[in-house]
């Protein structure tokens, strides 16, 4: 299950060192709303292998600035607390799953 987190919570989750996939999004963003069920589906499939979270860039500007988010949706893969790759824009489930697999 995908958890909506604050900037502070995101940093705490990243400190654990587990693989994390964070969807940076906003409520007004159409492609973000299209990606949401796809991100949820993939998170359920990979539950226990990685942590899946969402950060609203309008409400959590600190995280958006820290990770250089200028376009959304932007899913960033983190390993050992550091960003290693990202997937920008809406992508179908098969493409998002491939992104997750290559970044686990």
N, CA, C and O atoms as CSV, one atom per row, in Angstrom:
chain,resi,resn,atom,element,x,y,z
A,1,UNK,N,N,0.839,-1.186,0.000
A,1,UNK,CA,C,0.000,0.000,0.000
A,1,UNK,C,C,0.883,1.249,0.000
A,1,UNK,O,O,1.903,1.306,0.688
A,2,UNK,N,N,0.479,2.226,-0.769
A,2,UNK,CA,C,1.229,3.470,-0.897
A,2,UNK,C,C,0.837,4.407,0.237
A,2,UNK,O,O,-0.345,4.607,0.515
A,3,UNK,N,N,1.851,4.979,0.890
A,3,UNK,CA,C,1.606,5.914,1.977
A,3,UNK,C,C,1.948,7.324,1.513
A,3,UNK,O,O,2.981,7.548,0.883
A,4,UNK,N,N,1.065,8.275,1.831
A,4,UNK,CA,C,1.343,9.683,1.560
A,4,UNK,C,C,2.177,10.197,2.722
A,4,UNK,O,O,1.784,10.059,3.880
A,5,UNK,N,N,3.336,10.794,2.418
A,5,UNK,CA,C,4.256,11.201,3.470
A,5,UNK,C,C,4.647,12.677,3.361
A,5,UNK,O,O,4.518,13.304,2.310
A,6,UNK,N,N,5.123,13.197,4.479
A,6,UNK,CA,C,5.659,14.552,4.534
A,6,UNK,C,C,7.143,14.501,4.174
A,6,UNK,O,O,7.727,13.424,4.056
A,7,UNK,N,N,7.738,15.670,4.003
A,7,UNK,CA,C,9.175,15.733,3.723
A,7,UNK,C,C,9.964,15.070,4.840
A,7,UNK,O,O,10.910,14.328,4.573
A,8,UNK,N,N,9.590,15.326,6.082
A,8,UNK,CA,C,10.286,14.754,7.243
A,8,UNK,C,C,10.144,13.231,7.249
A,8,UNK,O,O,11.117,12.515,7.486
A,9,UNK,N,N,8.929,12.738,6.988
A,9,UNK,CA,C,8.710,11.283,6.965
A,9,UNK,C,C,9.513,10.628,5.849
A,9,UNK,O,O,10.047,9.534,6.026
A,10,UNK,N,N,9.599,11.294,4.702
A,10,UNK,CA,C,10.371,10.743,3.590
A,10,UNK,C,C,11.827,10.555,4.007
A,10,UNK,O,O,12.416,9.507,3.743
A,11,UNK,N,N,12.406,11.554,4.651
A,11,UNK,CA,C,13.805,11.458,5.075
A,11,UNK,C,C,13.992,10.329,6.091
A,11,UNK,O,O,15.013,9.641,6.067
A,12,UNK,N,N,13.020,10.133,6.978
A,12,UNK,CA,C,13.093,9.040,7.959
A,12,UNK,C,C,13.044,7.681,7.263
A,12,UNK,O,O,13.779,6.763,7.629
A,13,UNK,N,N,12.177,7.557,6.261
A,13,UNK,CA,C,12.049,6.310,5.502
A,13,UNK,C,C,13.343,6.032,4.729
A,13,UNK,O,O,13.816,4.896,4.686
A,14,UNK,N,N,13.911,7.078,4.121
A,14,UNK,CA,C,15.144,6.910,3.355
A,14,UNK,C,C,16.307,6.508,4.255
A,14,UNK,O,O,17.213,5.797,3.820
A,15,UNK,N,N,16.287,6.953,5.493
A,15,UNK,CA,C,17.363,6.642,6.447
A,15,UNK,C,C,17.434,5.146,6.770
A,15,UNK,O,O,18.471,4.658,7.217
A,16,UNK,N,N,16.330,4.415,6.544
A,16,UNK,CA,C,16.311,2.975,6.799
A,16,UNK,C,C,17.173,2.195,5.818
A,16,UNK,O,O,17.574,1.067,6.108
A,17,UNK,N,N,17.463,2.784,4.658
A,17,UNK,CA,C,18.327,2.136,3.685
A,17,UNK,C,C,17.648,1.144,2.764
A,17,UNK,O,O,18.304,0.553,1.906
A,18,UNK,N,N,16.338,0.946,2.922
A,18,UNK,CA,C,15.613,0.031,2.029
A,18,UNK,C,C,15.403,0.714,0.667
A,18,UNK,O,O,15.454,1.940,0.574
A,19,UNK,N,N,15.167,-0.080,-0.385
A,19,UNK,CA,C,14.803,0.535,-1.664
A,19,UNK,C,C,13.472,1.282,-1.501
A,19,UNK,O,O,12.511,0.750,-0.945
A,20,UNK,N,N,13.438,2.519,-1.994
A,20,UNK,CA,C,12.240,3.350,-1.883
A,20,UNK,C,C,11.894,3.896,-3.262
A,20,UNK,O,O,12.762,4.343,-4.012
A,21,UNK,N,N,10.602,3.848,-3.574
A,21,UNK,CA,C,10.093,4.467,-4.800
A,21,UNK,C,C,9.123,5.551,-4.367
A,21,UNK,O,O,8.102,5.275,-3.738
A,22,UNK,N,N,9.456,6.792,-4.714
A,22,UNK,CA,C,8.644,7.929,-4.286
A,22,UNK,C,C,8.024,8.614,-5.493
A,22,UNK,O,O,8.726,9.042,-6.409
A,23,UNK,N,N,6.706,8.711,-5.483
A,23,UNK,CA,C,5.951,9.393,-6.537
A,23,UNK,C,C,5.730,10.836,-6.094
A,23,UNK,O,O,4.955,11.099,-5.174
A,24,UNK,N,N,6.416,11.768,-6.755
A,24,UNK,CA,C,6.190,13.191,-6.511
A,24,UNK,C,C,5.053,13.631,-7.420
A,24,UNK,O,O,5.129,13.467,-8.637
A,25,UNK,N,N,3.996,14.191,-6.831
A,25,UNK,CA,C,2.759,14.452,-7.562
A,25,UNK,C,C,2.071,15.700,-7.010
A,25,UNK,O,O,2.534,16.301,-6.041
A,26,UNK,N,N,0.943,16.084,-7.652
A,26,UNK,CA,C,0.072,17.158,-7.165
A,26,UNK,C,C,-1.362,16.829,-7.563
A,26,UNK,O,O,-1.599,16.179,-8.582
A,27,UNK,N,N,-2.307,17.280,-6.759
A,27,UNK,CA,C,-3.719,16.939,-6.985
A,27,UNK,C,C,-4.271,17.517,-8.287
A,27,UNK,O,O,-5.197,16.943,-8.859
A,28,UNK,N,N,-3.733,18.627,-8.767
A,28,UNK,CA,C,-4.227,19.281,-9.980
A,28,UNK,C,C,-3.650,18.669,-11.265
A,28,UNK,O,O,-4.060,19.038,-12.366
A,29,UNK,N,N,-2.712,17.747,-11.125
A,29,UNK,CA,C,-1.972,17.183,-12.258
A,29,UNK,C,C,-2.692,15.958,-12.837
A,29,UNK,O,O,-2.782,14.919,-12.184
A,30,UNK,N,N,-3.199,16.088,-14.054
A,30,UNK,CA,C,-3.913,14.988,-14.713
A,30,UNK,C,C,-3.084,13.723,-14.854
A,30,UNK,O,O,-3.538,12.651,-14.453
A,31,UNK,N,N,-1.863,13.815,-15.420
A,31,UNK,CA,C,-1.034,12.615,-15.538
A,31,UNK,C,C,-0.723,11.980,-14.175
A,31,UNK,O,O,-0.560,10.764,-14.075
A,32,UNK,N,N,-0.642,12.810,-13.130
A,32,UNK,CA,C,-0.403,12.279,-11.775
A,32,UNK,C,C,-1.577,11.405,-11.339
A,32,UNK,O,O,-1.391,10.333,-10.765
A,33,UNK,N,N,-2.780,11.881,-11.620
A,33,UNK,CA,C,-3.978,11.118,-11.242
A,33,UNK,C,C,-4.072,9.825,-12.057
A,33,UNK,O,O,-4.568,8.811,-11.564
A,34,UNK,N,N,-3.595,9.865,-13.301
A,34,UNK,CA,C,-3.592,8.660,-14.137
A,34,UNK,C,C,-2.565,7.645,-13.624
A,34,UNK,O,O,-2.797,6.438,-13.687
A,35,UNK,N,N,-1.433,8.136,-13.119
A,35,UNK,CA,C,-0.374,7.251,-12.648
A,35,UNK,C,C,-0.714,6.622,-11.300
A,35,UNK,O,O,-0.243,5.526,-10.996
A,36,UNK,N,N,-1.524,7.300,-10.489
A,36,UNK,CA,C,-1.807,6.843,-9.119
A,36,UNK,C,C,-2.239,5.375,-9.036
A,36,UNK,O,O,-1.653,4.631,-8.249
A,37,UNK,N,N,-3.237,4.920,-9.808
A,37,UNK,CA,C,-3.633,3.503,-9.682
A,37,UNK,C,C,-2.554,2.542,-10.192
A,37,UNK,O,O,-2.455,1.417,-9.702
A,38,UNK,N,N,-1.758,2.961,-11.151
A,38,UNK,CA,C,-0.667,2.138,-11.671
A,38,UNK,C,C,0.406,1.987,-10.582
A,38,UNK,O,O,0.903,0.887,-10.340
A,39,UNK,N,N,0.753,3.095,-9.934
A,39,UNK,CA,C,1.746,3.090,-8.849
A,39,UNK,C,C,1.263,2.211,-7.701
A,39,UNK,O,O,2.042,1.462,-7.112
A,40,UNK,N,N,-0.025,2.305,-7.388
A,40,UNK,CA,C,-0.632,1.491,-6.315
A,40,UNK,C,C,-0.549,0.001,-6.672
A,40,UNK,O,O,-0.194,-0.828,-5.834
A,41,UNK,N,N,-0.878,-0.326,-7.916
A,41,UNK,CA,C,-0.850,-1.722,-8.383
A,41,UNK,C,C,0.558,-2.303,-8.266
A,41,UNK,O,O,0.734,-3.418,-7.774
A,42,UNK,N,N,1.555,-1.551,-8.716
A,42,UNK,CA,C,2.939,-2.023,-8.658
A,42,UNK,C,C,3.397,-2.125,-7.205
A,42,UNK,O,O,4.134,-3.045,-6.850
A,43,UNK,N,N,2.967,-1.188,-6.367
A,43,UNK,CA,C,3.371,-1.235,-4.951
A,43,UNK,C,C,2.841,-2.494,-4.276
A,43,UNK,O,O,3.523,-3.095,-3.446
A,44,UNK,N,N,1.632,-2.887,-4.632
A,44,UNK,CA,C,1.056,-4.116,-4.060
A,44,UNK,C,C,1.840,-5.346,-4.524
A,44,UNK,O,O,2.065,-6.278,-3.751
A,45,UNK,N,N,2.249,-5.335,-5.785
A,45,UNK,CA,C,2.975,-6.467,-6.365
A,45,UNK,C,C,4.366,-6.627,-5.729
A,45,UNK,O,O,4.863,-7.744,-5.588
A,46,UNK,N,N,4.982,-5.512,-5.350
A,46,UNK,CA,C,6.343,-5.545,-4.801
A,46,UNK,C,C,6.374,-5.233,-3.309
A,46,UNK,O,O,7.402,-4.818,-2.774
A,47,UNK,N,N,5.249,-5.434,-2.649
A,47,UNK,CA,C,5.159,-5.217,-1.205
A,47,UNK,C,C,6.176,-6.098,-0.493
A,47,UNK,O,O,6.259,-7.295,-0.768
A,48,UNK,N,N,6.941,-5.524,0.408
A,48,UNK,CA,C,7.956,-6.276,1.129
A,48,UNK,C,C,9.328,-6.222,0.485
A,48,UNK,O,O,10.336,-6.478,1.142
A,49,UNK,N,N,9.372,-5.888,-0.808
A,49,UNK,CA,C,10.655,-5.786,-1.503
A,49,UNK,C,C,11.162,-4.348,-1.539
A,49,UNK,O,O,12.362,-4.102,-1.666
A,50,UNK,N,N,10.222,-3.397,-1.422
A,50,UNK,CA,C,10.567,-1.973,-1.458
A,50,UNK,C,C,9.459,-1.189,-0.761
A,50,UNK,O,O,8.366,-1.700,-0.519
A,51,UNK,N,N,9.771,0.053,-0.450
A,51,UNK,CA,C,8.798,0.954,0.170
A,51,UNK,C,C,8.288,1.895,-0.923
A,51,UNK,O,O,9.074,2.458,-1.686
A,52,UNK,N,N,6.977,2.058,-0.989
A,52,UNK,CA,C,6.357,2.937,-1.982
A,52,UNK,C,C,5.635,4.064,-1.263
A,52,UNK,O,O,4.757,3.827,-0.433
A,53,UNK,N,N,6.022,5.309,-1.595
A,53,UNK,CA,C,5.418,6.478,-0.954
A,53,UNK,C,C,5.093,7.532,-1.999
A,53,UNK,O,O,5.594,7.505,-3.123
A,54,UNK,N,N,4.230,8.468,-1.587
A,54,UNK,CA,C,3.861,9.598,-2.439
A,54,UNK,C,C,4.113,10.890,-1.674
A,54,UNK,O,O,3.852,10.976,-0.474
A,55,UNK,N,N,4.622,11.891,-2.384
A,55,UNK,CA,C,4.852,13.215,-1.803
A,55,UNK,C,C,4.137,14.243,-2.673
A,55,UNK,O,O,4.406,14.361,-3.868
A,56,UNK,N,N,3.227,14.981,-2.054
A,56,UNK,CA,C,2.517,16.059,-2.746
A,56,UNK,C,C,3.454,17.265,-2.804
A,56,UNK,O,O,3.797,17.835,-1.768
A,57,UNK,N,N,3.868,17.652,-4.009
A,57,UNK,CA,C,4.860,18.720,-4.153
A,57,UNK,C,C,4.329,20.085,-3.724
A,57,UNK,O,O,5.109,20.962,-3.353
A,58,UNK,N,N,3.019,20.271,-3.771
A,58,UNK,CA,C,2.442,21.546,-3.327
A,58,UNK,C,C,2.483,21.678,-1.815
A,58,UNK,O,O,2.658,22.777,-1.288
A,59,UNK,N,N,2.324,20.569,-1.121
A,59,UNK,CA,C,2.293,20.581,0.339
A,59,UNK,C,C,3.666,20.351,0.961
A,59,UNK,O,O,3.907,20.752,2.100
A,60,UNK,N,N,4.557,19.713,0.227
A,60,UNK,CA,C,5.884,19.349,0.749
A,60,UNK,C,C,6.976,19.946,-0.146
A,60,UNK,O,O,7.748,19.221,-0.774
A,61,UNK,N,N,7.022,21.271,-0.188
A,61,UNK,CA,C,7.961,21.962,-1.077
A,61,UNK,C,C,9.419,21.647,-0.751
A,61,UNK,O,O,10.275,21.666,-1.636
A,62,UNK,N,N,9.700,21.356,0.518
A,62,UNK,CA,C,11.068,21.053,0.935
A,62,UNK,C,C,11.632,19.863,0.151
A,62,UNK,O,O,12.748,19.925,-0.365
A,63,UNK,N,N,10.849,18.781,0.068
A,63,UNK,CA,C,11.292,17.594,-0.676
A,63,UNK,C,C,11.386,17.883,-2.168
A,63,UNK,O,O,12.328,17.447,-2.830
A,64,UNK,N,N,10.421,18.611,-2.694
A,64,UNK,CA,C,10.431,18.938,-4.117
A,64,UNK,C,C,11.698,19.711,-4.481
A,64,UNK,O,O,12.320,19.447,-5.509
A,65,UNK,N,N,12.070,20.652,-3.641
A,65,UNK,CA,C,13.280,21.434,-3.901
A,65,UNK,C,C,14.533,20.578,-3.720
A,65,UNK,O,O,15.451,20.640,-4.538
A,66,UNK,N,N,14.573,19.787,-2.660
A,66,UNK,CA,C,15.749,18.964,-2.372
A,66,UNK,C,C,16.086,18.013,-3.515
A,66,UNK,O,O,17.255,17.809,-3.841
A,67,UNK,N,N,15.037,17.426,-4.128
A,67,UNK,CA,C,15.257,16.439,-5.186
A,67,UNK,C,C,15.057,17.008,-6.586
A,67,UNK,O,O,14.965,16.256,-7.555
A,68,UNK,N,N,14.990,18.341,-6.696
A,68,UNK,CA,C,14.957,19.003,-7.998
A,68,UNK,C,C,13.747,18.674,-8.846
A,68,UNK,O,O,13.859,18.531,-10.064
A,69,UNK,N,N,12.593,18.555,-8.213
A,69,UNK,CA,C,11.380,18.217,-8.953
A,69,UNK,C,C,10.871,19.449,-9.694
A,69,UNK,O,O,10.450,20.427,-9.076
A,70,UNK,N,N,10.916,19.392,-11.024
A,70,UNK,CA,C,10.408,20.506,-11.820
A,70,UNK,C,C,9.259,20.071,-12.718
A,70,UNK,O,O,8.526,20.910,-13.240
A,71,UNK,N,N,9.099,18.768,-12.901
A,71,UNK,CA,C,7.994,18.211,-13.681
A,71,UNK,C,C,7.418,17.023,-12.910
A,71,UNK,O,O,8.147,16.290,-12.241
A,72,UNK,N,N,6.115,16.849,-13.011
A,72,UNK,CA,C,5.443,15.747,-12.326
A,72,UNK,C,C,4.471,15.071,-13.279
A,72,UNK,O,O,4.052,15.692,-14.256
A,73,UNK,N,N,4.097,13.819,-13.030
A,73,UNK,CA,C,4.597,12.962,-11.967
A,73,UNK,C,C,6.046,12.565,-12.214
A,73,UNK,O,O,6.481,12.409,-13.355
A,74,UNK,N,N,6.779,12.405,-11.122
A,74,UNK,CA,C,8.175,12.010,-11.191
A,74,UNK,C,C,8.402,10.967,-10.100
A,74,UNK,O,O,8.383,11.280,-8.909
A,75,UNK,N,N,8.617,9.729,-10.526
A,75,UNK,CA,C,8.880,8.648,-9.570
A,75,UNK,C,C,10.394,8.501,-9.459
A,75,UNK,O,O,11.079,8.226,-10.444
A,76,UNK,N,N,10.901,8.690,-8.246
A,76,UNK,CA,C,12.334,8.560,-8.016
A,76,UNK,C,C,12.606,7.269,-7.248
A,76,UNK,O,O,11.942,6.958,-6.259
A,77,UNK,N,N,13.597,6.533,-7.732
A,77,UNK,CA,C,14.063,5.322,-7.046
A,77,UNK,C,C,15.238,5.714,-6.159
A,77,UNK,O,O,16.175,6.380,-6.599
A,78,UNK,N,N,15.169,5.285,-4.899
A,78,UNK,CA,C,16.241,5.556,-3.940
A,78,UNK,C,C,16.847,4.231,-3.485
A,78,UNK,O,O,16.130,3.267,-3.216
A,79,UNK,N,N,18.175,4.196,-3.403
A,79,UNK,CA,C,18.889,3.054,-2.823
A,79,UNK,C,C,19.821,3.610,-1.760
A,79,UNK,O,O,20.522,4.597,-1.987
A,80,UNK,N,N,19.822,2.970,-0.600
A,80,UNK,CA,C,20.664,3.421,0.511
A,80,UNK,C,C,20.462,4.912,0.794
A,80,UNK,O,O,21.410,5.617,1.140
A,81,UNK,N,N,19.226,5.383,0.646
A,81,UNK,CA,C,18.881,6.755,0.974
A,81,UNK,C,C,19.195,7.786,-0.088
A,81,UNK,O,O,18.916,8.969,0.110
A,82,UNK,N,N,19.772,7.371,-1.220
A,82,UNK,CA,C,20.145,8.319,-2.264
A,82,UNK,C,C,19.372,8.038,-3.556
A,82,UNK,O,O,19.118,6.881,-3.890
A,83,UNK,N,N,18.996,9.104,-4.285
A,83,UNK,CA,C,18.299,8.898,-5.553
A,83,UNK,C,C,19.230,8.263,-6.584
A,83,UNK,O,O,20.374,8.689,-6.747
A,84,UNK,N,N,18.731,7.245,-7.275
A,84,UNK,CA,C,19.553,6.554,-8.273
A,84,UNK,C,C,18.966,6.626,-9.690
A,84,UNK,O,O,19.694,6.483,-10.672
A,85,UNK,N,N,17.663,6.846,-9.790
A,85,UNK,CA,C,17.029,6.887,-11.106
A,85,UNK,C,C,15.646,7.494,-10.968
A,85,UNK,O,O,15.095,7.559,-9.869
A,86,UNK,N,N,15.081,7.943,-12.096
A,86,UNK,CA,C,13.714,8.441,-12.035
A,86,UNK,C,C,12.945,8.112,-13.305
A,86,UNK,O,O,13.513,7.869,-14.369
A,87,UNK,N,N,11.631,8.115,-13.145
A,87,UNK,CA,C,10.704,7.872,-14.248
A,87,UNK,C,C,9.788,9.086,-14.308
A,87,UNK,O,O,9.026,9.342,-13.375
A,88,UNK,N,N,9.862,9.826,-15.399
A,88,UNK,CA,C,9.126,11.085,-15.508
A,88,UNK,C,C,7.884,10.932,-16.372
A,88,UNK,O,O,7.930,10.332,-17.446
A,89,UNK,N,N,6.771,11.482,-15.887
A,89,UNK,CA,C,5.523,11.467,-16.642
A,89,UNK,C,C,4.734,10.187,-16.441
A,89,UNK,O,O,5.174,9.271,-15.746
A,90,UNK,N,N,3.548,10.136,-17.066
A,90,UNK,CA,C,2.728,8.933,-16.971
A,90,UNK,C,C,3.362,7.830,-17.796
A,90,UNK,O,O,3.798,8.058,-18.925
A,91,UNK,N,N,3.413,6.632,-17.227
A,91,UNK,CA,C,3.879,5.445,-17.956
A,91,UNK,C,C,2.911,4.304,-17.666
A,91,UNK,O,O,2.321,4.260,-16.586
A,92,UNK,N,N,2.736,3.376,-18.616
A,92,UNK,CA,C,1.866,2.233,-18.357
A,92,UNK,C,C,2.488,1.311,-17.303
A,92,UNK,O,O,3.675,1.412,-16.995
A,93,UNK,N,N,1.676,0.424,-16.765
A,93,UNK,CA,C,2.109,-0.483,-15.698
A,93,UNK,C,C,3.346,-1.279,-16.086
A,93,UNK,O,O,4.244,-1.460,-15.264
A,94,UNK,N,N,3.410,-1.755,-17.323
A,94,UNK,CA,C,4.560,-2.567,-17.743
A,94,UNK,C,C,5.855,-1.770,-17.670
A,94,UNK,O,O,6.889,-2.303,-17.268
A,95,UNK,N,N,5.808,-0.492,-18.055
A,95,UNK,CA,C,7.013,0.344,-18.017
A,95,UNK,C,C,7.394,0.675,-16.575
A,95,UNK,O,O,8.577,0.682,-16.237
A,96,UNK,N,N,6.405,0.949,-15.723
A,96,UNK,CA,C,6.704,1.254,-14.324
A,96,UNK,C,C,7.257,0.021,-13.617
A,96,UNK,O,O,8.174,0.125,-12.802
A,97,UNK,N,N,6.697,-1.146,-13.931
A,97,UNK,CA,C,7.202,-2.372,-13.325
A,97,UNK,C,C,8.645,-2.642,-13.757
A,97,UNK,O,O,9.463,-3.062,-12.939
A,98,UNK,N,N,8.963,-2.409,-15.015
A,98,UNK,CA,C,10.335,-2.586,-15.496
A,98,UNK,C,C,11.276,-1.628,-14.759
A,98,UNK,O,O,12.388,-2.007,-14.390
A,99,UNK,N,N,10.831,-0.394,-14.549
A,99,UNK,CA,C,11.619,0.603,-13.812
A,99,UNK,C,C,11.880,0.135,-12.382
A,99,UNK,O,O,12.997,0.250,-11.877
A,100,UNK,N,N,10.841,-0.393,-11.734
A,100,UNK,CA,C,10.979,-0.887,-10.366
A,100,UNK,C,C,11.959,-2.062,-10.327
A,100,UNK,O,O,12.860,-2.095,-9.489
A,101,UNK,N,N,11.782,-3.022,-11.234
A,101,UNK,CA,C,12.651,-4.203,-11.256
A,101,UNK,C,C,14.131,-3.813,-11.429
A,101,UNK,O,O,14.999,-4.348,-10.739
A,102,UNK,N,N,14.409,-2.893,-12.341
A,102,UNK,CA,C,15.813,-2.537,-12.592
A,102,UNK,C,C,16.422,-1.711,-11.469
A,102,UNK,O,O,17.641,-1.544,-11.418
A,103,UNK,N,N,15.591,-1.190,-10.568
A,103,UNK,CA,C,16.107,-0.378,-9.480
A,103,UNK,C,C,15.947,-1.016,-8.095
A,103,UNK,O,O,16.164,-0.357,-7.079
A,104,UNK,N,N,15.572,-2.282,-8.056
A,104,UNK,CA,C,15.473,-2.967,-6.760
A,104,UNK,C,C,16.852,-3.356,-6.234
A,104,UNK,O,O,16.960,-3.940,-5.156
